[in-house]
Amino acid sequence: MGDRPIPCWPGELVDLGGQRVHVRSTPRGPAETAVYVHGLAGSATNWTDLMGELSDVAVGHAVDLPGAGHSPEPPGGDYSIDAHARTVARLIERVAERPVHLFGNSLGGAVSVRLAATRPELVRSLTLVSPAMPDLLPRYGPARVALSAVPGLGEWAFDRLRVLPAERRLNATLGMCYADLGRVHPERLREAAEELRRRDGLPYAGSALLNSARGLVAEYFRRGEDSLWRQAARIQVPTLVIHGRHDRLVNPRMAARAGRTFPHVRLVLLPDAGHVAQMELPERVAREARRLIYETTPVSIGE
């Protein structure tokens, strides 16, 4: 834990035509492109270490979803999964000339499933880390997210929490997301605390978080051909689904349903990981993702 981790990759605001998003990117070089989509209350920095691990095989672009990280709120205030998927699709069209390796964690996993199902020409492979797919028996964390959909209650809870010191809120969040808090590097903790304090000063921070949560909850009640599980069954690209056995937010038993649903899927259960395995164990996640990238690249990397 004494070694200083790599700094966050540099970022810039990218104009996608009526919507600007902040994107952090690794240096150009490899022919393959990877796009990374974070979870609820997260940001592009959730992928810093994994992007570094994979920077020799794919140029990485991690997006701050509208209203998150350094991205401004979206025009019209649309934080639905559909809107997020359209934003990521426009980003892919902007940064890549061929299909990309798409990564999603938690809410970002739901966004990535919708994108892969509705815009298959943009995706070469799909890697999902604890994807927030609809679960009729959600754990405590998702149940709290569902409560935020109640008008007024979410706003009340957010205002109550915001008066607490950033470090205290951050420790509570990381405690829900990590299996072992000892894996959080002090520098990463400092970066996250600074980011949380910056977000506290943004007038739209609360509405962005609550409306993104409500957008996710809406997917739990969507029925028909456009439901996430129905769409997952139509995804034809090779898919990697990674769960942590100690995930307190997404039950790892959902891996079994993923195995029955995605047509071309490989499941990985990490016995000592939580909800954000790409942050907690980036080397192991990279090893599994690298295998998928090699298997799905038309010409061997390096040739």
C-alpha positions as a printed NumPy array, in Angstrom:
array([[  0.   ,   0.   ,   0.   ],
       [  3.011,   2.292,   0.192],
       [  3.434,   2.704,  -3.582],
       [  1.666,   5.679,  -5.077],
       [ -0.99 ,   4.515,  -7.583],
       [ -1.117,   5.873, -11.098],
       [ -2.84 ,   9.273, -11.261],
       [ -6.263,   9.666, -12.792],
       [ -6.127,   9.702, -16.567],
       [ -6.496,  13.192, -18.077],
       [ -9.979,  14.242, -19.08 ],
       [-11.784,  16.705, -21.292],
       [-15.308,  17.784, -22.099],
       [-16.507,  16.22 , -25.345],
       [-19.379,  17.716, -27.33 ],
       [-21.72 ,  14.983, -28.525],
       [-24.179,  17.287, -30.221],
       [-26.445,  18.947, -27.697],
       [-24.816,  17.124, -24.774],
       [-21.343,  17.567, -23.315],
       [-19.732,  14.814, -21.269],
       [-16.412,  14.587, -19.492],
       [-14.222,  11.715, -20.709],
       [-10.928,  10.406, -19.311],
       [ -8.713,   8.622, -21.84 ],
       [ -5.522,   6.577, -21.907],
       [ -2.844,   7.419, -24.509],
       [ -3.501,   6.441, -28.1  ],
       [ -1.554,   3.501, -29.488],
       [ -3.411,   0.175, -29.522],
       [ -5.811,  -0.393, -32.4  ],
       [ -8.596,  -1.635, -30.143],
       [-10.855,   0.731, -28.2  ],
       [-12.512,   0.187, -24.818],
       [-15.298,   2.337, -23.37 ],
       [-16.026,   2.246, -19.63 ],
       [-19.346,   3.137, -17.942],
       [-19.494,   3.687, -14.169],
       [-22.203,   2.945, -11.643],
       [-24.613,   5.014,  -9.552],
       [-22.849,   7.763,  -7.57 ],
       [-19.636,   6.839,  -9.398],
       [-17.527,   8.505, -12.053],
       [-14.926,   7.793, -14.708],
       [-12.276,   7.505, -11.983],
       [-13.834,   4.18 , -10.943],
       [-11.973,   2.703, -13.922],
       [ -8.551,   4.35 , -13.463],
       [ -6.652,   1.248, -12.407],
       [ -8.326,  -1.184, -14.808],
       [ -7.778,   1.239, -17.708],
       [ -4.11 ,   1.305, -16.787],
       [ -3.908,  -2.477, -16.698],
       [ -5.458,  -2.732, -20.179],
       [ -3.844,   0.324, -21.79 ],
       [ -1.416,  -1.857, -23.767],
       [ -4.239,  -3.677, -25.587],
       [ -6.958,  -1.014, -25.909],
       [ -7.211,   2.755, -25.863],
       [ -9.561,   3.427, -22.973],
       [-12.272,   6.085, -22.718],
       [-14.107,   6.324, -19.381],
       [-17.138,   8.601, -19.419],
       [-18.698,  10.604, -16.624],
       [-22.388,  10.004, -17.292],
       [-24.485,  13.198, -17.544],
       [-24.7  ,  14.854, -14.134],
       [-21.918,  12.667, -12.687],
       [-18.234,  13.41 , -12.212],
       [-17.299,  16.471, -14.255],
       [-20.147,  16.12 , -16.773],
       [-22.863,  18.789, -16.678],
       [-26.489,  17.859, -16.163],
       [-28.275,  16.673, -19.314],
       [-30.6  ,  18.949, -21.294],
       [-34.127,  18.24 , -20.176],
       [-32.964,  16.396, -17.063],
       [-33.317,  12.914, -18.587],
       [-31.388,  10.427, -16.417],
       [-33.075,   7.274, -17.686],
       [-31.144,   4.173, -18.701],
       [-32.277,   4.833, -22.275],
       [-30.829,   8.353, -22.19 ],
       [-27.532,   7.168, -20.712],
       [-27.289,   4.445, -23.372],
       [-27.854,   6.992, -26.145],
       [-25.119,   9.197, -24.679],
       [-22.611,   6.342, -24.569],
       [-23.56 ,   5.339, -28.126],
       [-22.816,   8.861, -29.345],
       [-19.499,   8.787, -27.51 ],
       [-18.54 ,   5.503, -29.205],
       [-19.405,   6.977, -32.589],
       [-17.165,   9.932, -31.744],
       [-14.073,   8.097, -30.456],
       [-14.005,   4.803, -32.395],
       [-13.976,   3.808, -36.049],
       [-14.889,   0.194, -35.31 ],
       [-16.828,  -1.677, -32.613],
       [-15.514,  -1.264, -29.063],
       [-14.988,  -3.419, -26.015],
       [-17.707,  -2.111, -23.707],
       [-17.349,  -2.254, -19.922],
       [-20.084,  -1.492, -17.379],
       [-20.279,  -1.664, -13.598],
       [-23.544,  -1.667, -11.614],
       [-25.843,   0.965, -13.195],
       [-23.261,   1.207, -15.966],
       [-23.817,  -2.501, -16.549],
       [-27.522,  -1.898, -17.137],
       [-26.664,   0.952, -19.515],
       [-24.192,  -1.286, -21.37 ],
       [-26.71 ,  -4.121, -21.748],
       [-29.255,  -1.756, -23.288],
       [-26.654,  -0.297, -25.643],
       [-25.317,  -3.694, -26.733],
       [-28.871,  -4.889, -27.426],
       [-30.065,  -1.806, -29.292],
       [-26.852,  -0.78 , -31.089],
       [-25.047,  -4.104, -31.682],
       [-22.947,  -2.635, -34.497],
       [-21.074,  -0.513, -31.925],
       [-19.958,  -3.337, -29.607],
       [-17.305,  -6.012, -30.154],
       [-17.356,  -7.495, -26.646],
       [-19.213,  -6.812, -23.41 ],
       [-17.743,  -6.973, -19.894],
       [-20.133,  -6.501, -16.981],
       [-18.928,  -6.116, -13.397],
       [-21.775,  -6.657, -10.924],
       [-24.365,  -5.358, -13.412],
       [-27.508,  -3.886, -11.843],
       [-29.958,  -6.138, -13.639],
       [-33.542,  -6.33 , -12.335],
       [-33.841,  -8.532,  -9.254],
       [-37.184,  -9.176,  -7.578],
       [-35.404,  -9.855,  -4.264],
       [-32.939,  -6.952,  -4.044],
       [-30.382,  -6.637,  -1.29 ],
       [-30.404,  -3.864,   1.319],
       [-28.481,  -1.421,  -0.857],
       [-30.802,  -1.664,  -3.894],
       [-33.804,  -1.5  ,  -1.553],
       [-32.522,   1.871,  -0.33 ],
       [-32.112,   2.952,  -3.959],
       [-35.751,   1.985,  -4.564],
       [-36.84 ,   4.163,  -1.652],
       [-35.194,   7.133,  -3.338],
       [-37.814,   6.821,  -6.069],
       [-40.499,   7.889,  -3.592],
       [-41.22 ,  11.584,  -4.257],
       [-39.795,  13.759,  -1.498],
       [-38.206,  10.922,   0.462],
       [-35.064,  10.772,  -1.651],
       [-34.555,  14.52 ,  -1.447],
       [-35.049,  14.468,   2.333],
       [-32.497,  11.669,   2.779],
       [-29.973,  13.383,   0.502],
       [-30.208,  16.649,   2.438],
       [-29.747,  14.788,   5.717],
       [-26.663,  12.96 ,   4.473],
       [-25.015,  15.991,   2.906],
       [-24.441,  17.625,   6.291],
       [-22.183,  14.723,   7.314],
       [-18.414,  15.067,   6.704],
       [-17.329,  13.84 ,   3.289],
       [-14.922,  11.279,   4.786],
       [-17.686,   9.73 ,   6.871],
       [-20.03 ,   9.411,   3.892],
       [-17.215,   8.053,   1.76 ],
       [-16.248,   5.387,   4.284],
       [-19.868,   4.245,   4.494],
       [-20.109,   4.01 ,   0.703],
       [-16.814,   2.17 ,   0.319],
       [-17.826,  -0.161,   3.127],
       [-20.842,  -1.167,   1.039],
       [-18.828,  -1.534,  -2.175],
       [-15.573,  -3.205,  -1.072],
       [-15.128,  -6.628,   0.476],
       [-11.953,  -5.391,   2.22 ],
       [-11.545,  -1.679,   2.955],
       [ -7.852,  -2.323,   3.531],
       [ -7.465,  -2.494,  -0.247],
       [ -8.383,   1.174,  -0.654],
       [ -5.135,   3.047,  -1.249],
       [ -4.852,   6.251,   0.854],
       [ -4.3  ,   8.266,  -2.317],
       [ -7.491,   6.902,  -3.848],
       [ -9.324,   7.753,  -0.62 ],
       [ -7.982,  11.307,  -0.73 ],
       [ -8.996,  11.699,  -4.379],
       [-12.494,  10.407,  -3.679],
       [-12.984,  12.715,  -0.685],
       [-11.897,  15.738,  -2.723],
       [-14.296,  14.755,  -5.487],
       [-17.184,  14.346,  -3.04 ],
       [-16.577,  17.788,  -1.554],
       [-16.483,  19.272,  -5.066],
       [-19.761,  17.555,  -5.934],
       [-21.372,  18.956,  -2.778],
       [-20.973,  22.426,  -4.257],
       [-22.841,  21.623,  -7.482],
       [-26.498,  22.726,  -7.509],
       [-27.586,  19.684,  -9.519],
       [-25.626,  17.011,  -7.61 ],
       [-28.615,  15.812,  -5.6  ],
       [-31.08 ,  15.7  ,  -8.474],
       [-28.563,  13.925, -10.719],
       [-28.029,  11.169,  -8.17 ],
       [-31.685,  10.755,  -7.262],
       [-32.97 ,  10.823, -10.832],
       [-30.328,   8.334, -11.984],
       [-31.46 ,   6.061,  -9.139],
       [-35.068,   6.48 , -10.222],
       [-34.109,   5.688, -13.8  ],
       [-32.576,   2.419, -12.627],
       [-35.55 ,   1.543, -10.432],
       [-37.857,   2.082, -13.421],
       [-36.044,  -0.745, -15.222],
       [-36.985,  -3.171, -12.448],
       [-40.634,  -2.683, -13.384],
       [-40.276,  -2.596, -17.164],
       [-41.988,  -5.489, -18.897],
       [-42.026,  -6.794, -22.45 ],
       [-39.389,  -7.054, -25.145],
       [-37.58 ,  -3.918, -23.963],
       [-36.908,  -5.217, -20.447],
       [-33.219,  -5.625, -19.664],
       [-33.313,  -9.404, -19.281],
       [-35.197,  -9.796, -22.592],
       [-32.615,  -7.563, -24.247],
       [-29.746,  -9.502, -22.655],
       [-31.079, -12.646, -24.316],
       [-30.679, -10.976, -27.72 ],
       [-27.053,  -9.872, -27.298],
       [-24.851, -11.85 , -29.677],
       [-21.398, -10.494, -28.816],
       [-19.167, -12.479, -26.436],
       [-19.972, -11.403, -22.885],
       [-18.006, -11.619, -19.645],
       [-19.956, -11.27 , -16.387],
       [-17.935, -10.798, -13.182],
       [-19.423, -10.916,  -9.706],
       [-17.84 , -10.611,  -6.269],
       [-18.93 , -13.167,  -3.687],
       [-19.052, -10.434,  -1.014],
       [-21.148,  -8.014,  -3.072],
       [-23.596,  -6.285,  -0.703],
       [-25.451,  -4.478,  -3.482],
       [-25.958,  -6.961,  -6.324],
       [-26.512, -10.53 ,  -5.218],
       [-23.883, -12.777,  -6.859],
       [-26.577, -15.397,  -7.359],
       [-27.65 , -13.231, -10.297],
       [-24.691, -14.749, -12.145],
       [-26.703, -17.936, -12.547],
       [-29.48 , -16.074, -14.344],
       [-26.909, -14.281, -16.496],
       [-25.481, -17.658, -17.452],
       [-28.924, -18.825, -18.587],
       [-29.757, -15.596, -20.419],
       [-26.783, -14.166, -22.343],
       [-26.242, -16.354, -25.43 ],
       [-22.421, -16.224, -25.412],
       [-21.324, -15.683, -21.843],
       [-18.481, -16.59 , -19.517],
       [-19.078, -16.177, -15.779],
       [-16.393, -15.328, -13.226],
       [-17.031, -15.275,  -9.476],
       [-14.274, -13.608,  -7.456],
       [-14.397, -15.122,  -3.957],
       [-12.793, -12.139,  -2.205],
       [-14.325,  -9.176,  -4.068],
       [-17.274,  -6.882,  -3.455],
       [-19.361,  -4.694,  -5.745],
       [-16.555,  -2.844,  -7.547],
       [-14.108,  -5.601,  -8.427],
       [-12.479,  -3.419, -11.092],
       [-11.393,  -1.054,  -8.298],
       [-10.704,  -3.622,  -5.604],
       [ -8.901,  -6.25 ,  -7.699],
       [ -8.026,  -4.552, -11.008],
       [ -5.262,  -7.013, -11.903],
       [ -7.609,  -9.999, -11.72 ],
       [-10.407,  -8.279, -13.591],
       [ -7.879,  -7.199, -16.234],
       [ -6.697, -10.773, -16.666],
       [-10.23 , -11.938, -17.449],
       [-10.997,  -8.925, -19.66 ],
       [ -7.713,  -9.246, -21.544],
       [ -8.613, -12.819, -22.456],
       [-11.93 , -11.632, -23.895],
       [-10.276,  -8.816, -25.85 ],
       [ -7.768, -11.238, -27.387],
       [-10.509, -13.716, -28.262],
       [-12.672, -11.096, -29.988],
       [-10.044,  -9.055, -31.83 ],
       [-10.106,  -9.961, -35.555],
       [ -6.329,  -9.623, -35.928],
       [ -4.078, -10.64 , -33.052],
       [ -2.994,  -7.664, -30.99 ],
       [  0.564,  -6.679, -31.802],
       [  0.568,  -8.043, -35.389]])
